[in-house]
Amino acid sequence: MSIHWLDSVDAALSEGAAKNRPVLLNFSAPPT
Amino acid sequence: MFINDQFAPASVSIKKTPAAFHRFEVLWTPTVLLLDSIGKERHRIEGYLPRAEFAAQLELGLARIAFMHKKWDEAERRYRNIVQQYGSSPTAAEAIYWSGVASYKRTIDHTVLRLISRELEQHFPNSLWARKASIWAGRRLEQAS
């Protein structure tokens, strides 16, 4: 099963606050 | 799925949202930040890790969040679970150390710290965490010159 990613930092922060859940932010860059 | 069960996750691409990199002072990729539910950063994973080590680091972040919220029982349980599940991982050494601190915070019984020092000396004698804990056993390891 794949991860369902939220589409923005603020969406994740809002969901974390609403559900009292930690937030995971995955920062990535395209391969060089 | 562990990540969706435990976290509110977002993926941030430097191409689409470079401002978020600046906002969280991310200077290298991949970087994973674990924030508590009020948005305060509690754990940072910089650089690629093999799957098992990455999973152990996520668990370490969850334990850290409990620890920083002074949930000593939960923190100790989470740290000990890391030791059980990922005992051969370097992350386990850090988890042993902090399990001892969480236990001490919960009980104010300093004898646990000596036991933790012994455990680290036995399983991870060359780790930084064994060196940090050595003071609890009444030993001072030589400082590198």
Backbone of each chain as nested JSON, in Angstrom:
{
  "chains": [
    {"id": "A", "residues": [
      {"number": 1, "name": "MET", "atoms": {"N": [0.855, -1.199, 0.0], "CA": [0.0, 0.0, 0.0], "C": [0.89, 1.247, 0.0]}},
      {"number": 2, "name": "SER", "atoms": {"N": [0.552, 2.217, -0.829], "CA": [1.406, 3.398, -0.919], "C": [0.989, 4.462, 0.1]}},
      {"number": 3, "name": "ILE", "atoms": {"N": [1.892, 5.391, 0.331], "CA": [1.634, 6.464, 1.292], "C": [0.72, 7.501, 0.642]}},
      {"number": 4, "name": "HIS", "atoms": {"N": [-0.261, 7.938, 1.397], "CA": [-1.095, 9.053, 0.923], "C": [-0.475, 10.351, 1.437]}},
      {"number": 5, "name": "TRP", "atoms": {"N": [0.13, 11.118, 0.528], "CA": [0.795, 12.363, 0.925], "C": [-0.172, 13.532, 0.813]}},
      {"number": 6, "name": "LEU", "atoms": {"N": [-0.155, 14.388, 1.808], "CA": [-0.908, 15.64, 1.693], "C": [-0.147, 16.566, 0.758]}},
      {"number": 7, "name": "ASP", "atoms": {"N": [-0.886, 17.544, 0.198], "CA": [-0.274, 18.294, -0.904], "C": [0.489, 19.543, -0.469]}},
      {"number": 8, "name": "SER", "atoms": {"N": [0.55, 19.814, 0.834], "CA": [1.321, 20.977, 1.271], "C": [1.714, 20.844, 2.738]}},
      {"number": 9, "name": "VAL", "atoms": {"N": [2.707, 21.621, 3.115], "CA": [3.134, 21.663, 4.509], "C": [1.967, 22.107, 5.391]}},
      {"number": 10, "name": "ASP", "atoms": {"N": [1.287, 23.141, 4.968], "CA": [0.212, 23.674, 5.81], "C": [-0.941, 22.683, 5.959]}},
      {"number": 11, "name": "ALA", "atoms": {"N": [-1.2, 21.903, 4.897], "CA": [-2.243, 20.867, 5.009], "C": [-1.836, 19.828, 6.05]}},
      {"number": 12, "name": "ALA", "atoms": {"N": [-0.562, 19.464, 6.053], "CA": [-0.084, 18.479, 7.033], "C": [-0.136, 19.053, 8.446]}},
      {"number": 13, "name": "LEU", "atoms": {"N": [0.253, 20.317, 8.592], "CA": [0.214, 20.943, 9.919], "C": [-1.226, 21.031, 10.424]}},
      {"number": 14, "name": "SER", "atoms": {"N": [-2.143, 21.356, 9.529], "CA": [-3.558, 21.453, 9.922], "C": [-4.09, 20.093, 10.345]}},
      {"number": 15, "name": "GLU", "atoms": {"N": [-3.758, 19.071, 9.555], "CA": [-4.25, 17.731, 9.901], "C": [-3.628, 17.251, 11.208]}},
      {"number": 16, "name": "GLY", "atoms": {"N": [-2.342, 17.54, 11.383], "CA": [-1.676, 17.146, 12.63], "C": [-2.343, 17.772, 13.838]}},
      {"number": 17, "name": "ALA", "atoms": {"N": [-2.664, 19.062, 13.712], "CA": [-3.307, 19.763, 14.825], "C": [-4.721, 19.234, 15.058]}},
      {"number": 18, "name": "ALA", "atoms": {"N": [-5.453, 18.998, 13.97], "CA": [-6.848, 18.565, 14.097], "C": [-6.948, 17.165, 14.688]}},
      {"number": 19, "name": "LYS", "atoms": {"N": [-6.009, 16.295, 14.306], "CA": [-6.087, 14.887, 14.754], "C": [-5.115, 14.581, 15.885]}},
      {"number": 20, "name": "ASN", "atoms": {"N": [-4.45, 15.638, 16.405], "CA": [-3.47, 15.449, 17.474], "C": [-2.447, 14.383, 17.082]}},
      {"number": 21, "name": "ARG", "atoms": {"N": [-1.874, 14.582, 15.906], "CA": [-1.0, 13.573, 15.321], "C": [0.3, 14.238, 14.885]}},
      {"number": 22, "name": "PRO", "atoms": {"N": [1.442, 13.562, 15.056], "CA": [2.696, 14.148, 14.569], "C": [2.673, 14.359, 13.057]}},
      {"number": 23, "name": "VAL", "atoms": {"N": [3.525, 15.253, 12.61], "CA": [3.607, 15.61, 11.187], "C": [4.94, 15.109, 10.631]}},
      {"number": 24, "name": "LEU", "atoms": {"N": [4.878, 14.527, 9.446], "CA": [6.094, 14.09, 8.758], "C": [6.226, 14.889, 7.47]}},
      {"number": 25, "name": "LEU", "atoms": {"N": [7.333, 15.578, 7.315], "CA": [7.592, 16.334, 6.085], "C": [8.782, 15.695, 5.37]}},
      {"number": 26, "name": "ASN", "atoms": {"N": [8.535, 15.295, 4.137], "CA": [9.569, 14.62, 3.349], "C": [10.077, 15.574, 2.258]}},
      {"number": 27, "name": "PHE", "atoms": {"N": [11.276, 16.103, 2.447], "CA": [11.847, 17.07, 1.505], "C": [12.7, 16.334, 0.484]}},
      {"number": 28, "name": "SER", "atoms": {"N": [12.412, 16.583, -0.786], "CA": [13.149, 15.864, -1.817], "C": [13.483, 16.795, -2.969]}},
      {"number": 29, "name": "ALA", "atoms": {"N": [14.444, 16.351, -3.747], "CA": [14.839, 17.081, -4.963], "C": [14.98, 16.065, -6.069]}},
      {"number": 30, "name": "PRO", "atoms": {"N": [14.79, 16.491, -7.332], "CA": [14.976, 15.547, -8.415], "C": [16.43, 15.095, -8.481]}},
      {"number": 31, "name": "PRO", "atoms": {"N": [16.676, 13.892, -8.999], "CA": [18.061, 13.423, -9.109], "C": [18.877, 14.368, -9.962]}},
      {"number": 32, "name": "THR", "atoms": {"N": [20.136, 14.551, -9.562], "CA": [21.002, 15.444, -10.346], "C": [21.709, 14.664, -11.429]}}
    ]},
    {"id": "B", "residues": [
      {"number": 1, "name": "MET", "atoms": {"N": [-0.751, 1.155, 6.569], "CA": [0.551, 1.774, 6.266], "C": [1.012, 2.578, 7.486]}},
      {"number": 2, "name": "PHE", "atoms": {"N": [2.194, 2.253, 7.963], "CA": [2.714, 2.847, 9.19], "C": [2.71, 4.382, 9.138]}},
      {"number": 3, "name": "ILE", "atoms": {"N": [3.189, 4.959, 8.052], "CA": [3.32, 6.417, 7.999], "C": [1.957, 7.09, 8.072]}},
      {"number": 4, "name": "ASN", "atoms": {"N": [0.976, 6.59, 7.335], "CA": [-0.355, 7.208, 7.388], "C": [-1.074, 6.936, 8.712]}},
      {"number": 5, "name": "ASP", "atoms": {"N": [-0.724, 5.828, 9.364], "CA": [-1.331, 5.545, 10.669], "C": [-0.791, 6.459, 11.76]}},
      {"number": 6, "name": "GLN", "atoms": {"N": [0.481, 6.807, 11.637], "CA": [1.155, 7.505, 12.733], "C": [1.279, 9.011, 12.534]}},
      {"number": 7, "name": "PHE", "atoms": {"N": [1.29, 9.454, 11.269], "CA": [1.636, 10.847, 10.976], "C": [0.609, 11.497, 10.052]}},
      {"number": 8, "name": "ALA", "atoms": {"N": [0.661, 12.835, 10.018], "CA": [0.065, 13.601, 8.927], "C": [1.238, 13.926, 7.996]}},
      {"number": 9, "name": "PRO", "atoms": {"N": [1.349, 13.209, 6.863], "CA": [2.548, 13.334, 6.04], "C": [2.367, 14.236, 4.816]}},
      {"number": 10, "name": "ALA", "atoms": {"N": [3.404, 15.008, 4.523], "CA": [3.402, 15.794, 3.291], "C": [4.748, 15.62, 2.606]}},
      {"number": 11, "name": "SER", "atoms": {"N": [4.708, 15.566, 1.289], "CA": [5.921, 15.492, 0.492], "C": [6.195, 16.868, -0.085]}},
      {"number": 12, "name": "VAL", "atoms": {"N": [7.437, 17.333, 0.042], "CA": [7.785, 18.698, -0.347], "C": [8.901, 18.639, -1.386]}},
      {"number": 13, "name": "SER", "atoms": {"N": [8.595, 19.128, -2.572], "CA": [9.593, 19.123, -3.643], "C": [10.252, 20.494, -3.743]}},
      {"number": 14, "name": "ILE", "atoms": {"N": [11.562, 20.486, -3.899], "CA": [12.265, 21.768, -4.001], "C": [11.853, 22.524, -5.259]}},
      {"number": 15, "name": "LYS", "atoms": {"N": [11.427, 21.783, -6.276], "CA": [11.011, 22.443, -7.512], "C": [9.672, 23.153, -7.341]}},
      {"number": 16, "name": "LYS", "atoms": {"N": [8.763, 22.504, -6.599], "CA": [7.407, 23.07, -6.471], "C": [7.304, 24.077, -5.337]}},
      {"number": 17, "name": "THR", "atoms": {"N": [7.974, 23.805, -4.224], "CA": [7.828, 24.687, -3.045], "C": [9.185, 24.962, -2.383]}},
      {"number": 18, "name": "PRO", "atoms": {"N": [10.037, 25.707, -3.065], "CA": [11.354, 26.019, -2.477], "C": [11.245, 26.813, -1.173]}},
      {"number": 19, "name": "ALA", "atoms": {"N": [10.159, 27.561, -1.012], "CA": [10.015, 28.365, 0.218], "C": [9.95, 27.491, 1.46]}},
      {"number": 20, "name": "ALA", "atoms": {"N": [9.392, 26.29, 1.303], "CA": [9.295, 25.392, 2.467], "C": [10.692, 24.944, 2.912]}},
      {"number": 21, "name": "PHE", "atoms": {"N": [11.607, 24.805, 1.942], "CA": [12.985, 24.445, 2.305], "C": [13.596, 25.555, 3.157]}},
      {"number": 22, "name": "HIS", "atoms": {"N": [13.351, 26.778, 2.759], "CA": [13.87, 27.922, 3.5], "C": [13.22, 27.994, 4.884]}},
      {"number": 23, "name": "ARG", "atoms": {"N": [11.918, 27.798, 4.903], "CA": [11.149, 27.899, 6.162], "C": [11.677, 26.944, 7.223]}},
      {"number": 24, "name": "PHE", "atoms": {"N": [12.054, 25.734, 6.801], "CA": [12.511, 24.732, 7.772], "C": [14.031, 24.53, 7.73]}},
      {"number": 25, "name": "GLU", "atoms": {"N": [14.737, 25.42, 7.032], "CA": [16.198, 25.366, 6.947], "C": [16.698, 23.993, 6.496]}},
      {"number": 26, "name": "VAL", "atoms": {"N": [16.085, 23.522, 5.431], "CA": [16.515, 22.25, 4.847], "C": [17.56, 22.545, 3.787]}},
      {"number": 27, "name": "LEU", "atoms": {"N": [18.761, 22.002, 3.986], "CA": [19.884, 22.305, 3.098], "C": [20.381, 21.089, 2.343]}},
      {"number": 28, "name": "TRP", "atoms": {"N": [19.741, 19.962, 2.56], "CA": [20.206, 18.729, 1.93], "C": [19.017, 17.828, 1.702]}},
      {"number": 29, "name": "THR", "atoms": {"N": [19.079, 17.02, 0.657], "CA": [17.992, 16.057, 0.437], "C": [18.572, 14.658, 0.315]}},
      {"number": 30, "name": "PRO", "atoms": {"N": [17.795, 13.632, 0.653], "CA": [16.491, 13.773, 1.302], "C": [16.631, 14.2, 2.764]}},
      {"number": 31, "name": "THR", "atoms": {"N": [15.673, 15.001, 3.204], "CA": [15.534, 15.331, 4.622], "C": [14.097, 15.044, 5.037]}},
      {"number": 32, "name": "VAL", "atoms": {"N": [13.947, 14.382, 6.161], "CA": [12.618, 14.125, 6.728], "C": [12.56, 14.792, 8.094]}},
      {"number": 33, "name": "LEU", "atoms": {"N": [11.554, 15.615, 8.282], "CA": [11.341, 16.259, 9.578], "C": [10.124, 15.645, 10.261]}},
      {"number": 34, "name": "LEU", "atoms": {"N": [10.268, 15.399, 11.531], "CA": [9.127, 14.962, 12.34], "C": [8.795, 16.089, 13.297]}},
      {"number": 35, "name": "LEU", "atoms": {"N": [7.569, 16.568, 13.198], "CA": [7.081, 17.651, 14.039], "C": [6.019, 17.101, 14.969]}},
      {"number": 36, "name": "ASP", "atoms": {"N": [5.884, 17.697, 16.124], "CA": [4.775, 17.262, 16.97], "C": [3.48, 17.894, 16.466]}},
      {"number": 37, "name": "SER", "atoms": {"N": [2.372, 17.59, 17.133], "CA": [1.073, 18.01, 16.598], "C": [0.877, 19.518, 16.649]}},
      {"number": 38, "name": "ILE", "atoms": {"N": [1.744, 20.218, 17.395], "CA": [1.645, 21.684, 17.387], "C": [2.688, 22.299, 16.454]}},
      {"number": 39, "name": "GLY", "atoms": {"N": [3.335, 21.452, 15.643], "CA": [4.19, 21.958, 14.583], "C": [5.622, 22.252, 14.98]}},
      {"number": 40, "name": "LYS", "atoms": {"N": [6.048, 21.771, 16.136], "CA": [7.419, 22.017, 16.566], "C": [8.302, 20.851, 16.131]}},
      {"number": 41, "name": "GLU", "atoms": {"N": [9.413, 21.186, 15.49], "CA": [10.314, 20.136, 15.022], "C": [10.899, 19.381, 16.209]}},
      {"number": 42, "name": "ARG", "atoms": {"N": [10.849, 18.033, 16.13], "CA": [11.384, 17.19, 17.202], "C": [12.458, 16.225, 16.729]}},
      {"number": 43, "name": "HIS", "atoms": {"N": [12.494, 15.947, 15.41], "CA": [13.493, 14.989, 14.927], "C": [13.762, 15.285, 13.451]}},
      {"number": 44, "name": "ARG", "atoms": {"N": [15.033, 15.149, 13.072], "CA": [15.439, 15.443, 11.694], "C": [16.285, 14.294, 11.177]}},
      {"number": 45, "name": "ILE", "atoms": {"N": [15.915, 13.766, 10.02], "CA": [16.67, 12.684, 9.383], "C": [17.231, 13.229, 8.077]}},
      {"number": 46, "name": "GLU", "atoms": {"N": [18.529, 13.384, 7.999], "CA": [19.159, 13.944, 6.792], "C": [19.947, 12.85, 6.089]}},
      {"number": 47, "name": "GLY", "atoms": {"N": [19.705, 12.7, 4.791], "CA": [20.414, 11.698, 4.009], "C": [19.635, 10.403, 3.913]}},
      {"number": 48, "name": "TYR", "atoms": {"N": [19.987, 9.651, 2.881], "CA": [19.326, 8.363, 2.625], "C": [19.657, 7.354, 3.717]}},
      {"number": 49, "name": "LEU", "atoms": {"N": [18.692, 6.53, 4.057], "CA": [18.92, 5.403, 4.97], "C": [18.268, 4.158, 4.386]}},
      {"number": 50, "name": "PRO", "atoms": {"N": [18.873, 2.982, 4.607], "CA": [18.184, 1.735, 4.249], "C": [16.865, 1.645, 5.002]}},
      {"number": 51, "name": "ARG", "atoms": {"N": [15.961, 0.856, 4.434], "CA": [14.574, 0.811, 4.921], "C": [14.465, 0.575, 6.441]}},
      {"number": 52, "name": "ALA", "atoms": {"N": [15.164, -0.433, 6.94], "CA": [15.028, -0.777, 8.362], "C": [15.559, 0.348, 9.245]}},
      {"number": 53, "name": "GLU", "atoms": {"N": [16.661, 0.936, 8.824], "CA": [17.237, 2.014, 9.629], "C": [16.336, 3.25, 9.594]}},
      {"number": 54, "name": "PHE", "atoms": {"N": [15.734, 3.489, 8.445], "CA": [14.798, 4.608, 8.339], "C": [13.587, 4.387, 9.251]}},
      {"number": 55, "name": "ALA", "atoms": {"N": [13.069, 3.161, 9.245], "CA": [11.925, 2.849, 10.116], "C": [12.308, 3.053, 11.588]}},
      {"number": 56, "name": "ALA", "atoms": {"N": [13.511, 2.634, 11.935], "CA": [13.967, 2.812, 13.319], "C": [14.055, 4.299, 13.665]}},
      {"number": 57, "name": "GLN", "atoms": {"N": [14.488, 5.105, 12.715], "CA": [14.58, 6.547, 12.954], "C": [13.197, 7.188, 13.118]}},
      {"number": 58, "name": "LEU", "atoms": {"N": [12.223, 6.692, 12.345], "CA": [10.86, 7.215, 12.531], "C": [10.349, 6.889, 13.933]}},
      {"number": 59, "name": "GLU", "atoms": {"N": [10.635, 5.676, 14.372], "CA": [10.224, 5.287, 15.734], "C": [10.956, 6.138, 16.774]}},
      {"number": 60, "name": "LEU", "atoms": {"N": [12.218, 6.42, 16.485], "CA": [12.987, 7.261, 17.408], "C": [12.359, 8.655, 17.509]}},
      {"number": 61, "name": "GLY", "atoms": {"N": [11.884, 9.16, 16.379], "CA": [11.229, 10.461, 16.384], "C": [9.947, 10.451, 17.2]}},
      {"number": 62, "name": "LEU", "atoms": {"N": [9.173, 9.371, 17.07], "CA": [7.942, 9.269, 17.859], "C": [8.26, 9.197, 19.351]}},
      {"number": 63, "name": "ALA", "atoms": {"N": [9.315, 8.473, 19.68], "CA": [9.727, 8.395, 21.091], "C": [10.177, 9.77, 21.586]}},
      {"number": 64, "name": "ARG", "atoms": {"N": [10.897, 10.486, 20.729], "CA": [11.377, 11.819, 21.108], "C": [10.213, 12.78, 21.362]}},
      {"number": 65, "name": "ILE", "atoms": {"N": [9.189, 12.672, 20.52], "CA": [8.013, 13.528, 20.699], "C": [7.38, 13.244, 22.068]}},
      {"number": 66, "name": "ALA", "atoms": {"N": [7.218, 11.957, 22.396], "CA": [6.659, 11.609, 23.716], "C": [7.565, 12.145, 24.823]}},
      {"number": 67, "name": "PHE", "atoms": {"N": [8.877, 11.989, 24.641], "CA": [9.834, 12.441, 25.663], "C": [9.725, 13.955, 25.877]}},
      {"number": 68, "name": "MET", "atoms": {"N": [9.691, 14.709, 24.793], "CA": [9.66, 16.165, 24.906], "C": [8.338, 16.667, 25.47]}},
      {"number": 69, "name": "HIS", "atoms": {"N": [7.316, 15.822, 25.387], "CA": [6.032, 16.176, 26.006], "C": [5.926, 15.606, 27.426]}},
      {"number": 70, "name": "LYS", "atoms": {"N": [7.074, 15.108, 27.928], "CA": [7.167, 14.576, 29.297], "C": [6.222, 13.404, 29.541]}},
      {"number": 71, "name": "LYS", "atoms": {"N": [5.957, 12.656, 28.48], "CA": [5.182, 11.417, 28.617], "C": [6.201, 10.297, 28.826]}},
      {"number": 72, "name": "TRP", "atoms": {"N": [6.7, 10.212, 30.062], "CA": [7.85, 9.327, 30.323], "C": [7.529, 7.869, 30.055]}},
      {"number": 73, "name": "ASP", "atoms": {"N": [6.338, 7.412, 30.467], "CA": [5.945, 6.009, 30.23], "C": [5.982, 5.679, 28.744]}},
      {"number": 74, "name": "GLU", "atoms": {"N": [5.294, 6.525, 27.974], "CA": [5.214, 6.272, 26.529], "C": [6.596, 6.34, 25.895]}},
      {"number": 75, "name": "ALA", "atoms": {"N": [7.373, 7.326, 26.298], "CA": [8.712, 7.471, 25.71], "C": [9.558, 6.24, 25.999]}},
      {"number": 76, "name": "GLU", "atoms": {"N": [9.559, 5.793, 27.251], "CA": [10.37, 4.625, 27.618], "C": [9.92, 3.391, 26.836]}},
      {"number": 77, "name": "ARG", "atoms": {"N": [8.602, 3.219, 26.737], "CA": [8.078, 2.062, 25.996], "C": [8.498, 2.11, 24.532]}},
      {"number": 78, "name": "ARG", "atoms": {"N": [8.413, 3.295, 23.941], "CA": [8.791, 3.414, 22.531], "C": [10.284, 3.169, 22.335]}},
      {"number": 79, "name": "TYR", "atoms": {"N": [11.106, 3.707, 23.227], "CA": [12.551, 3.467, 23.096], "C": [12.87, 1.978, 23.246]}},
      {"number": 80, "name": "ARG", "atoms": {"N": [12.239, 1.318, 24.216], "CA": [12.538, -0.109, 24.405], "C": [12.047, -0.93, 23.216]}},
      {"number": 81, "name": "ASN", "atoms": {"N": [10.939, -0.522, 22.607], "CA": [10.466, -1.218, 21.406], "C": [11.482, -1.115, 20.274]}},
      {"number": 82, "name": "ILE", "atoms": {"N": [12.134, 0.037, 20.15], "CA": [13.169, 0.198, 19.124], "C": [14.304, -0.794, 19.39]}},
      {"number": 83, "name": "VAL", "atoms": {"N": [14.699, -0.905, 20.644], "CA": [15.786, -1.832, 20.992], "C": [15.379, -3.261, 20.634]}},
      {"number": 84, "name": "GLN", "atoms": {"N": [14.12, -3.603, 20.919], "CA": [13.634, -4.952, 20.613], "C": [13.574, -5.213, 19.113]}},
      {"number": 85, "name": "GLN", "atoms": {"N": [13.058, -4.236, 18.372], "CA": [12.824, -4.451, 16.942], "C": [14.061, -4.258, 16.093]}},
      {"number": 86, "name": "TYR", "atoms": {"N": [14.925, -3.346, 16.509], "CA": [16.067, -2.964, 15.659], "C": [17.364, -3.063, 16.457]}},
      {"number": 87, "name": "GLY", "atoms": {"N": [17.49, -4.154, 17.193], "CA": [18.597, -4.299, 18.136], "C": [19.98, -4.204, 17.53]}},
      {"number": 88, "name": "SER", "atoms": {"N": [20.112, -4.555, 16.247], "CA": [21.447, -4.515, 15.647], "C": [21.732, -3.169, 14.986]}},
      {"number": 89, "name": "SER", "atoms": {"N": [20.76, -2.292, 14.987], "CA": [20.92, -0.997, 14.335], "C": [21.635, -0.001, 15.259]}},
      {"number": 90, "name": "PRO", "atoms": {"N": [22.446, 0.907, 14.699], "CA": [23.051, 1.951, 15.532], "C": [22.009, 2.796, 16.26]}},
      {"number": 91, "name": "THR", "atoms": {"N": [20.824, 2.897, 15.69], "CA": [19.747, 3.648, 16.344], "C": [19.388, 3.031, 17.695]}},
      {"number": 92, "name": "ALA", "atoms": {"N": [19.605, 1.719, 17.828], "CA": [19.259, 1.05, 19.085], "C": [20.119, 1.581, 20.229]}},
      {"number": 93, "name": "ALA", "atoms": {"N": [21.356, 1.94, 19.947], "CA": [22.222, 2.466, 21.003], "C": [21.646, 3.765, 21.57]}},
      {"number": 94, "name": "GLU", "atoms": {"N": [21.206, 4.624, 20.684], "CA": [20.601, 5.883, 21.128], "C": [19.31, 5.603, 21.897]}},
      {"number": 95, "name": "ALA", "atoms": {"N": [18.547, 4.612, 21.414], "CA": [17.278, 4.274, 22.077], "C": [17.524, 3.729, 23.49]}},
      {"number": 96, "name": "ILE", "atoms": {"N": [18.59, 2.939, 23.651], "CA": [18.912, 2.422, 24.997], "C": [19.198, 3.595, 25.928]}},
      {"number": 97, "name": "TYR", "atoms": {"N": [20.022, 4.513, 25.46], "CA": [20.4, 5.679, 26.276], "C": [19.154, 6.438, 26.748]}},
      {"number": 98, "name": "TRP", "atoms": {"N": [18.293, 6.766, 25.784], "CA": [17.139, 7.6, 26.123], "C": [16.076, 6.827, 26.896]}},
      {"number": 99, "name": "SER", "atoms": {"N": [16.029, 5.507, 26.713], "CA": [15.104, 4.71, 27.541], "C": [15.5, 4.847, 29.008]}},
      {"number": 100, "name": "GLY", "atoms": {"N": [16.81, 4.893, 29.249], "CA": [17.28, 5.072, 30.61], "C": [16.919, 6.433, 31.17]}},
      {"number": 101, "name": "VAL", "atoms": {"N": [17.062, 7.452, 30.333], "CA": [16.724, 8.806, 30.795], "C": [15.221, 8.898, 31.082]}},
      {"number": 102, "name": "ALA", "atoms": {"N": [14.412, 8.326, 30.188], "CA": [12.956, 8.365, 30.398], "C": [12.579, 7.602, 31.665]}},
      {"number": 103, "name": "SER", "atoms": {"N": [13.243, 6.459, 31.883], "CA": [12.973, 5.678, 33.09], "C": [13.347, 6.472, 34.337]}},
      {"number": 104, "name": "TYR", "atoms": {"N": [14.504, 7.118, 34.284], "CA": [14.928, 7.936, 35.418], "C": [13.935, 9.08, 35.671]}},
      {"number": 105, "name": "LYS", "atoms": {"N": [13.509, 9.73, 34.602], "CA": [12.544, 10.834, 34.755], "C": [11.248, 10.339, 35.401]}},
      {"number": 106, "name": "ARG", "atoms": {"N": [10.865, 9.119, 35.044], "CA": [9.609, 8.554, 35.557], "C": [9.741, 8.171, 37.023]}},
      {"number": 107, "name": "THR", "atoms": {"N": [10.896, 7.614, 37.393], "CA": [11.022, 7.01, 38.727], "C": [11.892, 7.815, 39.695]}},
      {"number": 108, "name": "ILE", "atoms": {"N": [12.748, 8.691, 39.142], "CA": [13.779, 9.378, 39.942], "C": [14.632, 8.349, 40.691]}},
      {"number": 109, "name": "ASP", "atoms": {"N": [14.858, 7.228, 40.023], "CA": [15.711, 6.176, 40.582], "C": [16.971, 6.114, 39.719]}},
      {"number": 110, "name": "HIS", "atoms": {"N": [18.07, 6.631, 40.259], "CA": [19.274, 6.76, 39.432], "C": [19.969, 5.428, 39.162]}},
      {"number": 111, "name": "THR", "atoms": {"N": [19.562, 4.359, 39.908], "CA": [20.243, 3.082, 39.685], "C": [20.013, 2.556, 38.266]}},
      {"number": 112, "name": "VAL", "atoms": {"N": [18.912, 2.977, 37.638], "CA": [18.641, 2.524, 36.273], "C": [19.741, 3.01, 35.314]}},
      {"number": 113, "name": "LEU", "atoms": {"N": [20.313, 4.147, 35.635], "CA": [21.302, 4.713, 34.72], "C": [22.566, 3.85, 34.671]}},
      {"number": 114, "name": "ARG", "atoms": {"N": [22.932, 3.307, 35.806], "CA": [24.102, 2.411, 35.835], "C": [23.829, 1.156, 34.983]}},
      {"number": 115, "name": "LEU", "atoms": {"N": [22.607, 0.639, 35.076], "CA": [22.249, -0.542, 34.274], "C": [22.287, -0.231, 32.783]}},
      {"number": 116, "name": "ILE", "atoms": {"N": [21.823, 0.972, 32.444], "CA": [21.833, 1.388, 31.041], "C": [23.268, 1.502, 30.538]}},
      {"number": 117, "name": "SER", "atoms": {"N": [24.128, 2.047, 31.368], "CA": [25.528, 2.153, 30.983], "C": [26.12, 0.768, 30.709]}},
      {"number": 118, "name": "ARG", "atoms": {"N": [25.799, -0.189, 31.555], "CA": [26.298, -1.563, 31.357], "C": [25.751, -2.159, 30.06]}},
      {"number": 119, "name": "GLU", "atoms": {"N": [24.463, -1.916, 29.825], "CA": [23.839, -2.463, 28.611], "C": [24.518, -1.901, 27.36]}},
      {"number": 120, "name": "LEU", "atoms": {"N": [24.793, -0.618, 27.382], "CA": [25.461, -0.004, 26.23], "C": [26.887, -0.522, 26.08]}},
      {"number": 121, "name": "GLU", "atoms": {"N": [27.562, -0.678, 27.198], "CA": [28.944, -1.171, 27.148], "C": [28.99, -2.595, 26.59]}},
      {"number": 122, "name": "GLN", "atoms": {"N": [27.935, -3.347, 26.901], "CA": [27.883, -4.731, 26.433], "C": [27.553, -4.819, 24.942]}},
      {"number": 123, "name": "HIS", "atoms": {"N": [26.587, -4.035, 24.494], "CA": [26.077, -4.211, 23.13], "C": [26.644, -3.206, 22.126]}},
      {"number": 124, "name": "PHE", "atoms": {"N": [26.978, -2.021, 22.593], "CA": [27.486, -0.975, 21.671], "C": [28.7, -0.278, 22.287]}},
      {"number": 125, "name": "PRO", "atoms": {"N": [29.768, -1.054, 22.571], "CA": [30.884, -0.482, 23.337], "C": [31.591, 0.672, 22.637]}},
      {"number": 126, "name": "ASN", "atoms": {"N": [31.523, 0.72, 21.317], "CA": [32.233, 1.782, 20.594], "C": [31.344, 2.963, 20.239]}},
      {"number": 127, "name": "SER", "atoms": {"N": [30.131, 2.949, 20.724], "CA": [29.207, 4.015, 20.327], "C": [29.406, 5.272, 21.172]}},
      {"number": 128, "name": "LEU", "atoms": {"N": [28.995, 6.361, 20.593], "CA": [28.974, 7.634, 21.325], "C": [28.087, 7.521, 22.568]}},
      {"number": 129, "name": "TRP", "atoms": {"N": [27.021, 6.738, 22.455], "CA": [26.047, 6.63, 23.546], "C": [26.639, 5.882, 24.729]}},
      {"number": 130, "name": "ALA", "atoms": {"N": [27.469, 4.887, 24.451], "CA": [28.166, 4.203, 25.543], "C": [29.1, 5.17, 26.25]}},
      {"number": 131, "name": "ARG", "atoms": {"N": [29.729, 6.031, 25.49], "CA": [30.635, 7.014, 26.101], "C": [29.85, 8.01, 26.949]}},
      {"number": 132, "name": "LYS", "atoms": {"N": [28.726, 8.461, 26.41], "CA": [27.911, 9.406, 27.191], "C": [27.434, 8.782, 28.496]}},
      {"number": 133, "name": "ALA", "atoms": {"N": [27.072, 7.485, 28.424], "CA": [26.519, 6.81, 29.599], "C": [27.599, 6.376, 30.58]}},
      {"number": 134, "name": "SER", "atoms": {"N": [28.86, 6.408, 30.162], "CA": [29.931, 5.889, 31.02], "C": [29.996, 6.635, 32.35]}},
      {"number": 135, "name": "ILE", "atoms": {"N": [29.609, 7.885, 32.334], "CA": [29.635, 8.669, 33.574], "C": [28.665, 8.102, 34.61]}},
      {"number": 136, "name": "TRP", "atoms": {"N": [27.627, 7.438, 34.132], "CA": [26.63, 6.852, 35.049], "C": [27.186, 5.637, 35.783]}},
      {"number": 137, "name": "ALA", "atoms": {"N": [28.227, 5.035, 35.199], "CA": [28.838, 3.863, 35.848], "C": [30.043, 4.292, 36.683]}},
      {"number": 138, "name": "GLY", "atoms": {"N": [30.215, 5.58, 36.798], "CA": [31.331, 6.075, 37.592], "C": [32.641, 6.031, 36.856]}},
      {"number": 139, "name": "ARG", "atoms": {"N": [32.546, 5.874, 35.535], "CA": [33.778, 5.835, 34.743], "C": [33.825, 7.061, 33.833]}},
      {"number": 140, "name": "ARG", "atoms": {"N": [34.985, 7.573, 33.679], "CA": [35.209, 8.632, 32.694], "C": [36.112, 8.061, 31.62]}},
      {"number": 141, "name": "LEU", "atoms": {"N": [35.582, 7.973, 30.417], "CA": [36.417, 7.475, 29.33], "C": [37.39, 8.571, 28.911]}},
      {"number": 142, "name": "GLU", "atoms": {"N": [38.527, 8.125, 28.407], "CA": [39.547, 9.086, 27.962], "C": [38.971, 9.975, 26.867]}},
      {"number": 143, "name": "GLN", "atoms": {"N": [39.242, 11.259, 26.986], "CA": [38.887, 12.169, 25.9], "C": [39.875, 11.973, 24.76]}},
      {"number": 144, "name": "ALA", "atoms": {"N": [39.382, 11.962, 23.548], "CA": [40.302, 11.897, 22.406], "C": [41.09, 13.19, 22.338]}},
      {"number": 145, "name": "SER", "atoms": {"N": [42.346, 13.078, 22.077], "CA": [43.161, 14.301, 22.024], "C": [43.284, 14.797, 20.587]}}
    ]}
  ]
}
